[in-house]
Amino acid sequence: MLAEIRGRLKHKIPGKVWIEAGPFTLEVSVPFTLVEELPPVGEEVRLPVCLWVQEGVPELYGFPDQASRETFLLLASLSGVGPRLALNILAFFRPEALEEAVAAEDLEALSRVPGIGPRRAERLCVELRGKLGLKRRPRAEVPHFREALEALKNLGFPATEAEEVLHRVYTGQEDLQELLRKALREFSPP
């Protein structure tokens, strides 16, 4: 099993790099954000990699560090994810940030990844929380939940009442504006 490649960077485009290692030039799929972090073409690079064989076709995937490689293997093993979507996720989240989003059940952030909608984001949270041994964080720790709470307090609503209303209307799929709209409807007389 290949674990790392070291060689001369021959070519790079978003999502792919070609590395000359000995007499071979290897094509490696990488998170599109990694290309910006790599040295200029012609310089030496070292990448943790993973060889993935799907339907008899081998593909190499490369990562900025070992933690990203481990996260890729975990993500790609989940049902309905696979290596391409796992790579997309790693383009948007470093491993620590992904754990944070999963623990906070930040469906909005996860849904920004192409190929992940609200339902898949919710399923990812459930599956990853179990595999990573994470505990579900209270809603009050979700960034836009906190922002909505602060906004309501700034508008003069009592903190405890504002928090109760937010807990009642929050589903995890709203952005900040929608969450505030829902909360303000609850405060409005019928």
C-alpha positions in Angstrom: 0.0 0.0 0.0 1.3 3.5 -0.9 1.4 5.9 2.0 3.5 8.8 0.7 5.0 10.1 -2.5 8.1 12.2 -2.7 9.2 13.7 -6.0 9.4 16.7 -8.3 6.2 18.6 -9.0 5.7 18.4 -12.7 2.3 20.0 -13.2 -0.6 21.2 -11.1 -4.2 22.3 -11.7 -7.0 22.7 -9.2 -7.8 19.2 -8.0 -4.8 17.4 -9.7 -1.1 17.3 -9.5 1.5 15.3 -11.4 4.6 14.2 -9.5 7.7 12.8 -11.1 8.9 10.0 -8.8 11.9 8.2 -10.3 11.1 7.0 -13.8 7.3 7.5 -13.2 5.0 10.5 -13.3 2.1 9.9 -11.1 -1.3 11.7 -11.4 -2.7 12.4 -8.0 -6.2 13.8 -7.2 -6.0 16.3 -4.4 -8.4 18.7 -2.6 -8.6 21.7 -5.0 -7.5 24.0 -2.2 -4.2 22.1 -1.7 -2.8 23.2 -5.1 -2.4 26.7 -3.7 -0.3 25.4 -0.8 2.1 23.5 -2.9 5.5 24.8 -4.0 6.1 26.0 -7.6 6.4 23.5 -10.4 9.8 21.9 -10.6 10.3 21.8 -6.8 10.4 18.8 -4.6 7.1 17.8 -2.9 6.1 15.2 -0.4 2.4 14.1 -0.1 0.7 11.6 2.1 -1.4 9.5 -0.4 -4.0 6.8 -0.6 -4.4 4.3 -3.4 -8.1 3.7 -4.0 -9.3 1.0 -6.4 -12.9 1.3 -7.5 -14.4 -0.9 -10.2 -10.9 -2.2 -11.1 -9.5 1.4 -11.7 -6.7 2.5 -9.4 -6.6 6.2 -8.4 -4.2 8.1 -6.2 -5.4 10.7 -3.8 -3.1 13.1 -2.1 -3.4 15.2 1.1 -1.7 18.1 2.9 -1.0 16.0 6.0 -1.5 12.6 7.6 -4.6 13.7 9.5 -6.4 14.7 6.3 -5.5 11.2 4.9 -7.0 9.5 7.9 -10.2 11.7 7.6 -10.4 10.9 3.9 -10.3 7.1 4.6 -13.0 7.5 7.2 -15.2 9.7 5.0 -14.8 7.5 1.9 -15.9 4.4 3.9 -19.3 5.9 4.8 -22.2 4.8 2.7 -23.1 7.2 -0.1 -19.8 9.2 0.2 -17.0 7.6 -1.7 -13.6 9.1 -2.6 -14.6 12.0 -4.8 -17.1 13.5 -2.3 -14.6 12.8 0.6 -12.1 14.9 -1.3 -14.6 17.6 -1.9 -15.3 17.7 1.9 -11.6 18.0 2.6 -11.3 20.9 0.2 -13.8 22.8 2.5 -12.8 21.5 5.9 -9.6 20.6 7.6 -10.1 17.6 9.9 -10.4 19.7 13.0 -12.9 22.0 11.4 -14.9 19.0 10.1 -15.1 17.6 13.6 -16.2 21.0 14.9 -19.0 21.3 12.3 -20.2 17.7 13.0 -20.2 18.2 16.8 -22.1 21.5 16.4 -24.4 19.8 13.8 -23.7 22.8 11.5 -25.8 21.6 8.5 -25.5 25.0 6.8 -21.7 24.8 6.7 -21.7 21.1 5.6 -24.3 21.8 2.9 -21.9 24.3 1.2 -19.8 21.4 -0.1 -20.9 20.5 -3.6 -22.8 17.2 -3.5 -24.0 17.6 0.0 -27.6 18.8 0.7 -29.3 19.2 4.0 -30.3 15.6 4.3 -26.9 14.2 3.4 -25.3 16.7 5.8 -27.6 15.5 8.6 -26.7 11.8 7.9 -23.0 12.7 7.8 -23.3 14.3 11.2 -25.0 11.2 12.7 -22.5 8.8 11.1 -19.4 10.8 11.8 -20.4 11.6 15.4 -20.6 7.9 16.1 -17.3 7.0 14.3 -15.4 9.9 15.8 -16.8 9.4 19.2 -18.1 13.0 19.3 -20.8 14.2 21.6 -23.6 16.4 20.2 -23.0 20.0 21.2 -25.9 22.0 22.5 -27.6 24.2 19.9 -26.4 27.3 21.8 -22.9 26.5 20.6 -23.8 26.6 16.9 -22.4 29.9 15.5 -25.5 31.3 13.9 -27.7 30.2 16.8 -25.5 32.3 19.1 -25.6 35.2 16.6 -29.4 35.0 16.4 -29.6 35.0 20.2 -27.3 38.1 20.5 -29.3 39.9 17.8 -32.6 39.2 19.7 -31.1 40.4 22.9 -29.8 43.6 21.2 -33.4 44.2 20.0 -34.5 44.2 23.6 -35.9 40.7 24.0 -35.1 39.0 27.4 -32.3 36.5 27.0 -34.1 33.5 28.4 -37.3 34.1 26.4 -35.2 34.6 23.2 -33.3 31.4 23.8 -36.6 29.4 24.4 -38.0 30.8 21.1 -34.9 30.0 19.2 -34.8 26.4 20.5 -38.5 26.0 19.5 -38.0 27.2 15.9 -34.4 26.0 15.2 -34.2 22.9 12.9 -30.6 23.2 11.9 -31.3 24.0 8.3 -31.9 27.7 8.6 -29.3 30.3 7.9 -29.0 33.3 10.3 -31.6 35.5 8.5 -34.2 32.7 8.3 -33.7 31.8 12.0 -34.2 35.4 13.0 -37.3 35.7 10.8 -38.8 32.6 12.4 -38.0 33.8 15.9 -39.4 37.3 15.3 -42.7 35.7 14.0 -43.0 33.9 17.3 -42.7 37.2 19.2 -45.2 39.0 17.0 -48.8 38.9 18.2 -51.2 36.9 15.9 
